Amino acid sequence: RNVEYFEAKRNLSAYLRQNRIPLDLSMRIQSIVLAQHRNMRSTKRVHEQDVSLLNYLPRSLKMQMHTEVFKPKLITHPLFTLLAQGYDRVCIKICHMAMSQESLKPGEELFAYGKEAEKVHIVDWGSLLYCEGSLPSHKDIHVNAGDWLCEHVLWMPWVHRGQMTAVQPCELANIDSAIFRQIVAQRPPVRSLCRRFAEHYLAIINEEELNNCCTDLGLTLETLQMIVSTELGSGMTGMTSD
């Protein structure tokens, strides 16, 4: 990587010199570009797949590690907060088997219009720009840390309605929808609870579809809390933690 860096630096200097860029402007350009490069390198997170020694961890310790990494992000969603209260082992399994990390550089695309969705994306830090539809529009929406993207894919087949691109270096926690459904299917009470949630979620999405305001951004936190508190609260009565 250092070799690539010095080669890129030489090419930049050669480009500026060969195109007779004035010295003061050339120095400003190099200063900014190299500072941005250093910033990019310093913000890049190390992920599990980058650490080969973690392959030697026993399964029980790896599950604990994944729970520490992913559960705080998972339970920012009201439904998963509810599940953690009564079916914590299911949440641990989701963290261990269905969740992963992803980094994006500025300008890098997370998903594109028309592509079939496979994962939920939880923004850990950084900023992205969502462009609704297949063509650039004036409806661009900034997405920030804490936002959930494409939650729909947990509850229904979903095709992306727009394009999502990183504006800043970003870190995301992803949930694989297929593995999530496999885990949920193994516990009938959890499956029943998720089905009830999905029914209410789908009803609201269908209403948004009719009003032509359905996007990959999903429902607001307030709406999710409303579904859980008013529609699912009774389903957890008398529940004991597993």
Phi, psi and omega in degrees: 000323177296322178298315179297321181296312182292327176295317178296322180295319178296318180296321178297314179298318180295318180299313182294321181290315183293332179265011173055043175289131180307147187301317182294319178291320178301317180294321178296316180299312182296321180298314182291314182299315182290326177295318178296320179297316178297320179297319178298317181293324183285334182269350181292126182275147173274126180257167184304318182294345178276350185246093186297331182296336180293345176294341181271357180291137172294156186303319183297319179289324179294323177297317178298318180297314180297324179296318178295323182287314193256331186299319178302329178281320182297317187277008169288347176268130184305323180295318182284333170299316179295315180297321181296334180287329185239339183226059187296328179296327177294317178297320178298319179295320177299314178300318186284320190256329190254348188252149180208168180252154178211140175247147176232143173269158175305132181089350181278140184272135175272314174205164184237156178302135175087353180274140179292130181281145179233339187225153165270142179241124176252121182281115179278308172205163184104185183219142178230165178237126179257125179249112184285140177089182184272344182237154176305140181218182178266013182258024181300138183234130177279137181241135188230179182306137180097344181283143174257134181239137174063035176300336181312323188293345174287333190245348184197160170298141185217134174246132185301136183262003181192191181242139179240125184228141179287135174263322177238169171304132186233149172236130183234149168251127184250149174241120177285118188293323181294316179292321177304312182294325177297317180295313181298322183296339182282345181237101183309317179297322179290319178299318180295317180296316180293325178296317179297317178299315182298323179298315180290321179298313181297322180298319180289320178298319178297323178294319178296324179299317179296327180269006177059040180227031182265122182230182177285353185281344175076198184271157179288160178300322180297320179292319178298318179296322179297315179300314184292314186286320185267332186255333185246347185306318182292336181288348181254002181296133179077006182286143176244144183294138179269000000 
